[in-house]
């Protein structure tokens, strides 16, 4: 959950901008996932053997996104009363029901901070007994490159996460222990390394090439919500740099992905680290940011972005005590992406001016175009329409409304001009 400390930039990476080359990628997976802290997911699952129908229905409506169970809480969790968060068989039984009912992939975070190998083996056994093997994977630790830093647990103000390693903790020590635990845990599907920064990029890349995980994962937050380095503002979150360019700081993960042949995933992210900024992270601004950001990440080479939930302002959903779910604008944006960035589609970044993002979507159903303006004034975008009807469907996310607006606009002679207002995302069905 902490901000990116340092960046590793690789030469030759795609950078969005007026001079960016056209980039085409195939969407192999649902473009987003959910990263949920242990205590929050326990509350969402409820006390029964299966979760409330509202949770199952919402996940199905989103295309059954993958769920990463982890975050700060995974390095405070274990199977016995000695841990801050106790995770037992009943939790995995309910999580297994969710997996079976929705088809969602589940990644279980193991405590690599203050946990023991024996307790990790217990968690693995309990998870494997409850969750279908084809849908189950694991990860070792949450941001282990920050184990020598203390920080507040953002969903529990006042509680400081203790130091989980001493001064001698290093990239080399981490790699040795990761390899040892992986060997002892047996033939499980393991993801990693879930680092928060690029400080250990060189050592981590070598470790991943020698011990290939199921997928290459890392964390990234574009702004900081609070403290002396706070940077979470409306203007920052809606800037072209934050939305499309900043993700290129994770170039080392893309390099490791190409070297190993494993998919690269941003396994934890959201609008601002440290739990988000109320009034911004839970506003429609976050929905516009999220769609732009995911498109930028996909075009750069990542296959998915997991949005973090910790019981704070940036969560896409609020899990109520009665089993119902309250959707925030970010949750609505996930539904927008599910509809307009379908699995199997081909995304092509169309070279355009600095004030416009234009991405064509084809190959999985009717062709469409996703537009977004970074300009201070509205932009008129002419498009070619292949359909024979007299109007095209448009779907607009704006910073002024918590939900999107769907409406038809007429076209003539197979041409339509779309007005893209500042700080909006407009999807247009052109095929």
Buried (B, 14 or more C-beta within 10 A) or exposed (E): BBBBBEBBEBEEBBBBBEEBEEBEBEBEBBBBBBBBBBBBBBBBBBEEEBBBEBBBEBBEEBBBBBBBBBBBBBBBBBBEEEBBBBBEBBBBBBBBBBBBBBBBBBBBBBBBBBBEBEBBBBBBBBBBEBBEEEBBBBBBBBBBBBBBBEBBBBBBEEEEBEBBBEEEBBBEBBBEBBEEBBEEBEEBBBBBBBBBBBBBBEBBBBBBEEBBBBBBBBBBBBBBBBEEEBBBBBEBBBBBEBBBBBBBBBBBBBBBBEBBEBBBBBBBBBBBBBBBBEEBBBBBBBBBBBBBBBBBBBBBBBBBBBBBBBBBBBBBBBBEEEBEBEBBBBBBBBBBBBBBBBEEBBBBBBEBEEBBBBBBBBBBEEBBBBBBBBBEEEBEBEBEBEBEEEBBBBBBBBBEBBBBEEEEEEBEEEEBEBBBBBBBBBBBBBB
